[in-house]
Amino acid sequence: MWFFIGGIVFLVLSKLDSILNALKEKDPLIQKEKMEKQKMEMEEKQQLIENLRANIGKVCTIKSTDLVFVVEKLELTARILDVDGEWIHLEYNKNGFRKKETTYQLLYNVARIDSFSVEVENEIFG
């Protein structure tokens, strides 16, 4: 009998966190905070896209943790060729086989960019 009651108490306590989260989701103040946070994120993304579009044709340094999977570094110095909504078209140079420099093109998701800065001089392609 006590084992059965203990099991029920354990189940109720284990589900209590999800029940409280569901109740919090319905709270108007929490919904308002969530909407404001989403609005701020959208404004930041739109500002980033506008900054990237203003620098088309310029050499910039893009920092992102996801670049490791593409170019094996956390940052990439490249020329911005085009910005189309959520995607950016980049051109960069990389030393390949036998130290031969090769030009590559890359399409990258703008949402994955952590930060970017514009290079003062076009040393790479200049």
N, C-alpha and C positions, 0 to 999 in steps of 0.2 A: 504494500500500500504506500509506504513512504517512498519507495523507489519510483512508483508511478507519479506521485505528486512532485518529486524532485525533477523528473523528466519534463513534466509540464512547465515547471518554473524555469528550467534551463531553456526550453524552446521559446518561452515568452521573452526571457531576457536576451536571447540571441537575436530575436526579431525586433527588439525594442528600438535599436538604433535606426533600422530602416523605417520603422513606423514614425519615429520622431522626424526623420528627414522628409518623409512624405508630408507630414503636417507643416513643416517649415516651408516647403515649396509652395504651399497655398497661402502663406502669409504675404499680404500686399507689400510690406516694407522690404522683404527679401526679394520679391519679384521686381520691385522698383530698382533695388541695388543691382540685381542681375542685368536688367535692361540698360542701366547706366554704364555698367562695365562693358557690355557688348557694344554700346554706342561709342565708347571711348576707343575700343579696339578697332572698330570700323574706321573711325576718324584717323587713327594712327596709320592704319594700312593705306587709306586714301592719300594721306600726306606723303607717305613713302613712295607711292606710285607717282604722285605729282613730281616729287624730287627726282625720281629716276627718269621720268619723261623730260624734265628740264635739262638733264645731262646726257641726252642721247648723242652719241658720237664722241664722248669724252671717255678718258681712261679713269676707272675708279677701282677701289679696293672693296670687295664685298666680304663680310664675315658671316659665317654660318656654321653651325655644328654639323649640318648635313652635307656640307661640301666634302667632308672626309671620304664619303662614299663615291664621289664623282672625280675629284682631282687630288685626293689623298692629302689635303691640307685643310686647315680651318678657315683660311682666307684665300681669296683669288683676286689677282689684279687683272682686269680685263676691260675691253672697250664695250660700251653699251651700244648695241646695234638697233634694238627696238624694244619697246615696252607695250605689251598688249594685255590689258586687264590684269590677270593674275600671273602672267608669264613675262620673263625678261629674256631677251636674246643677247648673248654675250659672245665675244671673240677674244681668245687669249692665246698666248704663246707658251709652249712647254718644250723643254729639251727632251727629245726622244732617244731613239736608238743611235748610238755612236755620237752623242752630244749634238745631234742635228736638231735645230730649232724648228718646230712645227706649229702651225697655227690651227687651232681647234675652235669650233663653235659649240655653244651650249645653250640649251633652253632650260631655265631654272624658275621655280615657283617663287614669286615675290613674298608669299607668306612665310617662307622658310628663311628669309634674310633677317639676320639679327641686327646688323648695322652696315652702313656703307659710307665711304668717303671718296671725294673726287681728288684725283691726283693733279698736282699743279702743272707738271710738265708731262708731255707724252713721251716719256723715256722709252717705253716698251715698243711702240710702233713708230716713233718719231724718226 
